[in-house]
């Protein structure tokens, strides 16, 4: 799809070309990360070549797991040395992630072999690659050592069967959110409120966040592409739906506790 240098494109077309939802583009406008070049007579945002180039830069940084605040600082400064330093940092992380996915692939292959041929697997083999410690430094920075230590102890306290059940519930939540997006349920619908209540209960098995922590966590699901990819696996937009519904859940349910 060619882009004329003198042409601009409405928000719907930009969303289709970039794979970013119109809702996300509107959010980027609201926070000043990506403003449209103008608003058309029909009230729709329109984007020209400079805005499309900025969006491309934003999406590259987002793919690397960069927070929106840091993305804004980078694209506004347009400092090559900052971008290079960031890329080097994330190259290390991506290499580690590649190795983890290789371990997960090996775990799945062993599981298939076990099911087909009756070969036994130890509990540790079944969960090789599912490293909760992978995000631990970030969690400690956000929520403190005490919260993370308690969460780690709760996770280990579940036992092997409890961990398997916990992971099955996570999958059920992801699939339910995806179905809600596809059907078009709103964040304040009874169906989505039920999913969010299940998500908070699931999370509380390991760590029970208060209202502010729950809002912060679900916002991170949207801002951090590693988490967004997990929740958006069934349908894009699921992470945002969870965040929006969680904000209301935190206001109406958690703020009273």
SETOR-808233 format. One record per residue: residue in three letters; x, y, z of N, C-alpha, C in turn. Coordinates in steps of 0.02 Angstrom, whole numbers, plus 50000, padded with zeros to 5 digits. Example, Ala and Ser with C-alpha at 12.3 -4.5 7.8 and 13.67 -1.06 7.14 Angstrom:
ALA506604971650390506154977550390506604983550390;SER506424988850354506844994750357506455000250394;
END
This chain:
UNK500434994150000500005000050000500455006250000;UNK500455010049945500885015749938500635021649979;UNK501105025550003500935031650041501185037650002;UNK500725041649977500925047749943501205052749993;UNK501745056149973502075060650020501625066550038;UNK501155068249994500725073950008500045071850036;UNK499935065350045499285062850066499285061950142;UNK498675062250169498605060050238498065054650240;UNK498025051150297497605045250301497205045450365;UNK496575043350361496155043650420496345038150469;UNK496095038750529496295034350584496145027050569;UNK495595025750533495415018850517495935015550472;UNK496165019350421496655016650376497335015650410;UNK497515020450453498155019850489498125013750535;UNK497565012650567497485006850610497565000450570;UNK497265000250511497304994250470498014993050445;UNK498354998350425499044997650399499524995550453;UNK499454998350513499954997350565499804991550611;UNK499174989250612498984984050658498834986550728;UNK498824993250737498664996350801497924998150800;UNK497574996950854496864998350856496745005950855;UNK496165007950830495975014950831495955017550903;UNK495755013250948495735015251019496425016951044;UNK496925013051025497615014451046497855020951016;UNK497695022150952497895028450921497575034450956;UNK496955033750976496635039251012496975040251080;UNK497175034651112497525035151176498195038651167;UNK498555037051114499195040351100499095047851090;UNK498545049651058498385056751049498245060051117;UNK497855056751158497655059551223498265060951267;UNK498775056551264499355057451307499915061351273;UNK499795063651211500275067751176500845063851145;UNK500775057251140501305053251109501285053651034;UNK500695053651005500625054050932499995057950916;UNK500085064250898499515068450880499395068150804;UNK498775068150783498635068250711498825074850680;UNK498925074850615499095081150582498505085850580;UNK497895083050578497295087150578496695082750592;UNK496125085850600495495082350606495065084050545;UNK494825078950511494435079950451493745082750465;UNK493395084850412492705087450419492235082450453;UNK492405076050446491975070850476492155069550549;UNK492645073350575492845072550645493355067050656;UNK493585063750603494065058350610494775061150608;UNK495205058350651495905060350651496235058250585;UNK496695062450561497055060950500497805061850512;UNK498195057550480498915057150492499295057850427;UNK499805062150427500235062950369500865058950375;UNK501315059350325501945055550326502365056450389;UNK502455062650416502855063350477502545059450536;UNK501885059450541501565055850595501625048250586;UNK501595046050523501675038850510502385036550527;UNK502885040650511503565038950529503655038750605;UNK503345043450640503385043550712503045037250741;UNK502475035350712502125029350734502565023250724;UNK502915022850667503355017250654503895016850709;UNK504185022650727504695022850779504405020550846;UNK503805022850861503465020850923503375013250926;UNK503145010450870502995003250869503624999050874;UNK504165001350843504804997750850505004997550923;UNK504975003250957505165003451028504684999451071;UNK504044999551052503554995651091503684988151084;UNK503884986051024504044978951014504624976851058;UNK505054981551076505624979951119505454980251193;UNK504804981451208504584981351277504714987951313;UNK504814993351276504944999851307504295002851334;UNK504325005951393503735009051421503535015151380;UNK502905017151384502665022851345503015029351366;UNK503155030151431503505036151453504195036651422;UNK504535031051419505215031151391505185031951315;UNK504685028951284504595029851211504515037251195;UNK504095040651234503975047751223504625051751227;UNK505035050151278505665053851286506125052651227;UNK506125046551201506585044851146506355048151081;UNK505715047351063505485050050999505475057751000;UNK505395060651059505415067951063506125070751059;UNK506595067151088507285069551087507635067951021;UNK507415062350990507725060050927508485059650933;UNK508705056850990509415056351005509665049450984;UNK510075048950932510305042350908510675038350962;UNK511065041751004511445038151055510975034951106;UNK510425038351122509935035551168509605029351138;UNK509425029951074509115024251040509585018251036;UNK510225019551022510715014051016510805010651084;UNK510855014651137510945011851204510335007551222;UNK509745010051205509135006251219509124999651181;UNK509314999951118509324993851076509814988751104;UNK510394991051128510884986451157510604983051219;UNK510264987051261509964984251322509454978851304;UNK509044980351255508514975651238508774969651198;UNK509334970451163509624964751129509804959351179;UNK510074961351235510244956651288509604953151313;UNK509074957051323508454954151346508144949551295;UNK508164951451231507874947251178508254940751171;UNK508914940951180509314934851176509114930051232;UNK509024932851292508804928651348508104925851336;UNK507674929951306506994927651292506994922151239;UNK507434922851190507494917651139507694910951170;UNK508164911451217508394905351250507824902251292;UNK507424906651323506864904051363506354900551319;UNK506204903451261505724900351216505994893751189;UNK506654893251180506944886951159506824881651213;UNK506894883651277506764878951332506024876951333;UNK505574881851321504864880251319504704875351263;UNK505014876551205504904872051148505124864951165;UNK505694864451199505944857851219505474854651269;UNK505204858651315504724856051364504104853351330;UNK503834857051282503244854751245503394848351207;UNK503984848051176504174842051139504214835951185;UNK504504836951245504544831451293503854829351316;UNK503394834151325502724832551346502354828451293;UNK502424830451230502124826551175502404819451175;UNK503064818951182503384812351183503134808251241;UNK503034811551299502794808051357502084805451347;UNK501654809551318500964807551306500904802051254;UNK501314802551201501274797651147501594790951165;UNK502144791351203502534785251214502524782951287;UNK502174786851329502124784851399502754785951438;UNK503194790351414503814791651450503674796251510;UNK503934794651568503804798851627504164805551623;UNK503864810551654504184817151660504164819251733;UNK504704822151757504694824851825504314831451825;UNK504124833551885503764839851891504204845751868;UNK504844845551883505284850951863505354851251787;UNK505344845351754505374845151681504744848151650;UNK504174846951681503544849451655503514857051653;UNK503884860251700503844867551704504494870951685;UNK504934867351652505554870451629505394875851577;UNK505634881851589505504887451544504974892151569;UNK504564889851617504054894251646504364897951705;UNK504774902751691505174906051743504834912351767;UNK504524911851825504224917851855504764922751876;UNK505374920351888505924924751907506134929251851;UNK505914927751788506114931651731505924938951739;UNK505354940351772505114947151781505244949851851;UNK505604945951892505674947651962506024954351973;UNK506574956051937506884962551950506404968351939;UNK506004967951885505514973251872504994973551927;UNK504764967651950504254967452002504514970452067;UNK505144968952083505434971652145505484979252141;UNK505644981852082505694989052074505014992352081;UNK504494989152054503824992152055503484991452123;UNK503534985452154503114984152212503504982452276;UNK504164982252271504564981352331504734974152346;UNK505264973152385505514966452400505014962352440;UNK504684965452489504234961552532503664958452491;UNK503374962352447502814959852406503044954152362;UNK503634954852331503884949652286504064943352326;UNK504374944252383504564938452424503934934552445;UNK503414938152465502784934852485502474931252425;UNK502504934452367502224931352307502604925052288;UNK503264925252292503664919352277503504913652325;UNK503424915352389503264910252439502564907352425;UNK502094911552405501424909152389501434904552329;UNK501824906352279501884902252219502154895352236;UNK502694895152274502984888752292502504884852336;UNK502114888352377501644885052421501064881752386;UNK500944883452323500404880252286500534872852273;UNK501164870952270501324864052252501264863052177;UNK501474857252153501484856152081500774856052051;UNK500304852752085499624852552059499314859452061;UNK499434863152115499184869952120499454874452066;UNK500084873652049500384877651995500054875951929;UNK499934869551917499604867651854498904870551850;UNK498544870251906497864873151908497894880651897;UNK498374883851928498454891151920498564892951846;UNK498984889251812499124890551742498524889051698;UNK498124884051715497514882651677497024888451684;UNK496974891151745496514896851756496744902851716;UNK497394904051714497664909551673497444908751601;UNK497494902651575497294901451506496544902751496;UNK496144900751544495424901851540495264909351537;UNK495634913251576495524920451577495704923551510;UNK496274921551482496484924151417495964922551363;UNK495714916451363495224914451313494564918151324;UNK494364919151386493744922651401493784930051379;UNK494354933151392494454940051370494434940651294;UNK494764935851261494764935951188494064935151160;UNK493674930751190492984929751168492574936051180;UNK492684939451236492324945551251492474951051200;UNK493104951551180493284956451128492944954851063;UNK492954948551043492654946650979491894947750978;UNK491574946551034490854947551038490684954951042;UNK491144958851070491034966051076490774968251144;UNK490894964151196490684966051263491074972151287;UNK490724976751319491044982651347491374981051414;UNK491834985551435492204984351497491744984251557;UNK491174987751554490714987851611490144982851604;UNK490194978251557489684973051549489744967951605;UNK489194964651619489194959551672489684953951655;UNK489734952251591490174946751570490904948451584;UNK491104954551567491804956451577491944957551651;UNK491454960251689491554960951761491694954251794;UNK491354949051770491464942351797492164939851781;UNK492404941351720493084939251702493604942751745;UNK493504949251757493974953151797493974950651869;UNK493394949151895493364946451964493754939851968;UNK493694935751916494074929451914494814930851909;UNK495004935951869495704937651861496004939951927;UNK495634944251963495894946752027495944941052078;UNK495454936652078495484930952124496074926452107;UNK496184925452042496754921352019497414924552041;UNK497464931052031498064934652050498174934352125;UNK497634934752162497664935052235497914928452266;UNK497914923152227498204916952253498944917752265;UNK499254922252228499974923352235500114930052270;UNK499744935152250499854941852277499204945752271;UNK498954948352326498314952052324498454959452320;UNK498374962452261498524969552254497954973952280;UNK498124979852305497604984552323497364988052260;UNK496914992952267496614996152209497134999252163;UNK497595003152192498095006552152498575001652119;UNK498784996552155499244991552127498914987652071;UNK498264986252078497914982552026497844986751963;UNK497684993151971497654997551912498344998051879;UNK498864998751919499544999251892499744992951855;UNK499574987151884499754980851853499404979951786;UNK498754981251783498394980251720498584985451668;UNK498794991351690499064996251642499724993651613;UNK500124990351654500744987351629500604981951577;UNK500044978351585499864973251536499784976451467;UNK499574982651465499474986151401500134989251377;UNK500514992251422501114995951403501694991351385;UNK501734985551418502294980851407502074975651356;UNK502414975451300502204971051245502254963651263;UNK502684961951311502724954951331502064952651362;UNK501784956951405501144955251436500564956251387;UNK500604961551347500074962851298499994956851251;UNK500564954051228500534948351182500194942351215;UNK500304941551280499984935951316499224936851318;UNK498994942751339498274943751346497924944751278;UNK498294947251229498014948351162498074942251117;UNK498294936651145498424930751103497804928551065;UNK497224928551096496604926351063496304931851021;UNK496324937951046496034943651009496394950051029;UNK496654953850982496954960350998496454964851033;UNK496694968351084496254972751122496044969851189;UNK496204963551201496004960251263496364963351323;UNK497004965051315497374968151371497064974851389;UNK496864978651340496554985151353495864984251386;UNK495504979251364494854977851394494944976051468;UNK495434971951483495574970051552495764976151593;UNK496194980351566496404986451602495804990851618;UNK495374992051568494814996551578494324993651629;UNK494194987151625493744984051672494044983751742;UNK494704982751745495044982451810495024989151846;UNK495034994651807495005001251838494335002051875;UNK493794999851844493145000351876493094995451935;UNK493374989451926493384984551980493754987352041;UNK494324990552028494724993352082494344998952117;UNK493985003052078493615008552108493025006152150;UNK492655001352122492024999352154492114993952207;UNK492624989752200492694984052244493294984752291;UNK493874986452264494484986352303494584992552346;UNK494344998352321494435004452359494065004452425;UNK493574999852432493184999452493493494994852545;UNK494004991052524494304986152570494824989452614;
END
